[in-house]
Amino acid sequence: MKLGVKFNLPFRFLDEDHFEFFVRDKFVIVEIKLVQNFDGAEKIMGMEITTSGQGAKVDMDADYHGLVNFTSVKMELSDKSDCTMECYLDKFGDKFEYVIKVTCMQVLNILARTVRHVTNNYWIRYINLRDIVNFQVFDLSTNPPQACISINPSHGYSFPNFNISAQSATKNEIDRILREQTRIPIWKNLFLDSINYFTMSRYNESVVTVNIALESFVATHLYNKLNQQFPHDVQENRMMVIKLPKSLHEIMKKHFPKIDGRNFEAQRDLWKRFDIIRVYIRTRAMHSFTMALDEKTAYDTIHGIREIIKWIDPTVNI
């Protein structure tokens, strides 16, 4: 199998460079080129840029928005199989393009992680599928190469079984929150962050973040329950939650039933998932000898914590 891929990233990714390395069973060649974006610089920054010609380029480090440069990527993916684009299409069908895009994303994120590590350029960003535009695939094993041009820019915008509402459909609620200065719960932003990390294949970060979201949610839920029971003791209620044990297991086993009135441990399926997430997966993600988590583990963790949160409070919109 030998595929060629071309696409753009609408920002400055790395310096122009050439890389060759293996990713699992595939040998990868990556060519990074910076493309001048003088129209963008003039229209958005109010800055007119010119060069002296003869191949001269203007470059700006940390050009996060691609106002001076966007990135052109050429990539070759090859392995020892005899598979062509035809057999990839037979194998994956409509998901063919998605599968190749995910591989490209993973390759670029290996580059991002490596260059960040060596250079300390902390502003280098990780790639998600939403960043990959003008995507084209070529079967380099045929003569002339067979081409497949993407017409689907929406990859990376969905998390399985997760409802995303249109802004226009929720305008009244957005206006109400802004008008009433309603406090947005920290745990909700953390939960959404975990999904965004997931879409960039940053599975450890997604697991760590969603576990923090769960801890924050439980604390907020117990605090609200205490305020319902003791509405005149808000500060005391807050201190009671702060003084709870650091172990979420102990909180959910002993203190949650006393404050909430329901026995979470008796929900055997949820408790088993909670136990695996907290004792096994979370430990692998963030404690000694941290291990690289895979997509399935991260998805199961996010989905499991969402189910726990919705059991605790069915009115929550996640």
Order of alpha helices (4+ residues) and beta strands (2+ residues): beta-beta-beta-beta-alpha-alpha-beta-beta-alpha-alpha-alpha-alpha-alpha-alpha-alpha-alpha
